[in-house]
Amino acid sequence: LYALTGAPEIVPMLEAREARLAELKASIVENSERVKTDAKNLKAWVALGDNFMETGQYAAAANAFKQSVKLSGGEAALILAYARAMILDEGGKVSDHAAKSLEMVLLQEPDNAEAKYFLIVRKLQDGNAAEAMREMKALYRSLPDGSPVRTMIDRQRGN
């Protein structure tokens, strides 16, 4: 009744979300079967990681991305996905393991803004606020308008 009288536009949005969740569940089942059959199927592990991230199953996503990293020989994008999943699984906390993974990303991609951002967040967590704020400002100024990392920083600032 509320959907019809209060906010009818919500109904199609809810239906679309339910359809997307059904697609994700089917993809998770399909890719889980793929990795059971072939544990070295990199594409299936990456798809699982992405699907688990989208459904908020961050521990499962971290496991899938960990397998992806091993199979890829340490591809930076997959290491970053692994670190991101670990951070989300920890409620935003950058653990020692996540920080080490982010440092590995920067060894391969020294200008990776997202890895830099999360390592700055780690400094904030560790109580190094002055240094972290200097680095965050420098990172922010170096980013182009519309950068996903710049958008994350803007959201944190309340912009």
C-alpha positions in Angstrom: 0.0 0.0 0.0 2.8 2.4 0.9 4.5 1.8 -2.4 1.3 2.7 -4.3 0.5 5.8 -2.2 3.8 7.1 -0.8 6.6 6.3 -3.2 5.4 4.3 -6.2 8.9 4.6 -7.9 10.3 2.3 -5.2 8.5 -0.7 -6.6 10.4 -1.0 -9.9 13.7 -0.2 -8.0 13.0 -3.1 -5.5 12.1 -5.4 -8.4 15.3 -4.5 -10.2 17.3 -5.2 -7.1 15.7 -8.5 -6.5 16.3 -9.5 -10.1 20.0 -8.5 -9.7 20.4 -10.5 -6.5 18.9 -13.5 -8.3 21.5 -13.1 -11.1 24.3 -12.8 -8.6 23.2 -15.9 -6.7 23.1 -17.8 -10.0 26.5 -16.6 -10.9 27.9 -17.5 -7.5 26.5 -21.1 -7.9 27.9 -21.3 -11.5 31.3 -20.0 -10.7 31.5 -22.1 -7.5 31.0 -25.2 -9.6 33.6 -24.0 -12.1 36.3 -23.6 -9.4 35.3 -27.0 -7.9 35.9 -28.6 -11.3 39.0 -26.5 -12.1 40.6 -24.8 -9.1 42.9 -22.9 -11.5 40.1 -21.1 -13.3 41.2 -17.5 -12.8 38.2 -16.0 -14.5 35.8 -17.9 -12.2 37.7 -16.9 -9.1 37.6 -13.2 -10.2 33.9 -13.5 -11.0 33.2 -15.0 -7.6 35.1 -12.2 -5.9 33.2 -9.6 -7.7 29.8 -11.3 -7.0 30.6 -11.7 -3.3 31.6 -8.1 -3.1 28.4 -7.0 -4.7 26.3 -9.1 -2.3 28.3 -7.8 0.7 29.9 -11.2 1.5 33.3 -9.6 2.0 35.1 -12.6 3.7 34.1 -14.8 0.8 35.2 -12.1 -1.6 38.6 -11.9 0.1 39.0 -15.6 -0.2 38.1 -15.6 -3.9 40.5 -12.7 -4.6 43.2 -14.4 -2.6 42.9 -17.4 -5.0 42.9 -15.0 -7.9 46.1 -13.3 -6.8 47.8 -16.6 -6.4 46.7 -17.8 -9.9 47.6 -14.5 -11.6 51.1 -14.4 -10.1 50.3 -11.3 -8.2 48.5 -9.0 -10.6 48.1 -5.5 -9.0 44.4 -5.1 -9.7 43.6 -8.4 -8.0 45.9 -7.6 -5.0 44.0 -4.3 -4.7 40.6 -6.1 -4.9 41.8 -8.6 -2.2 42.9 -5.7 0.0 39.6 -3.9 -0.5 37.6 -7.0 0.4 39.7 -7.5 3.6 39.1 -3.8 4.5 35.4 -4.1 4.0 35.3 -7.3 5.9 36.9 -5.5 8.8 34.4 -2.7 8.8 36.8 -0.2 7.1 39.8 -1.1 9.2 43.1 -1.5 7.3 44.7 -4.5 8.8 48.4 -5.4 8.7 47.7 -7.9 6.0 45.7 -5.4 3.9 48.4 -2.8 4.4 51.0 -5.2 3.1 48.9 -6.1 0.1 48.5 -2.3 -0.6 52.2 -1.9 -0.4 52.6 -4.7 -3.0 50.2 -2.8 -5.3 52.4 0.3 -5.0 55.5 -1.6 -5.8 53.9 -2.5 -9.2 51.9 0.7 -9.6 53.6 3.6 -7.6 50.8 6.1 -8.6 47.9 3.9 -7.6 45.6 6.4 -5.9 43.4 3.9 -4.2 46.3 2.0 -2.6 47.7 5.3 -1.4 44.4 6.3 0.0 43.9 3.2 2.1 47.5 3.4 3.4 46.8 7.0 4.5 43.7 5.7 6.2 45.9 3.2 8.0 48.1 6.0 9.2 45.0 7.7 10.6 44.0 4.5 12.4 47.5 4.3 13.8 47.2 7.8 15.3 49.5 9.5 12.8 46.9 12.2 12.1 49.1 15.1 11.1 51.2 13.1 8.6 48.1 11.4 7.3 46.2 14.7 6.7 49.2 16.2 4.9 49.4 13.1 2.7 45.6 13.1 2.1 45.6 16.7 1.1 48.5 16.1 -1.3 46.8 13.0 -2.7 43.5 14.9 -3.2 45.2 17.8 -5.0 46.9 15.3 -7.4 43.6 13.7 -8.4 41.6 14.8 -11.4 38.0 15.9 -11.0 35.7 12.9 -11.1 38.3 10.5 -9.8 36.8 7.7 -7.8 39.3 8.2 -5.0 38.6 12.0 -5.0 34.9 11.1 -4.7 35.6 8.8 -1.7 37.5 11.6 0.0 34.7 14.1 -0.7 32.2 11.8 0.8 34.3 11.5 4.0 34.5 15.2 4.2 30.8 15.5 3.8 30.9 17.2 0.4 
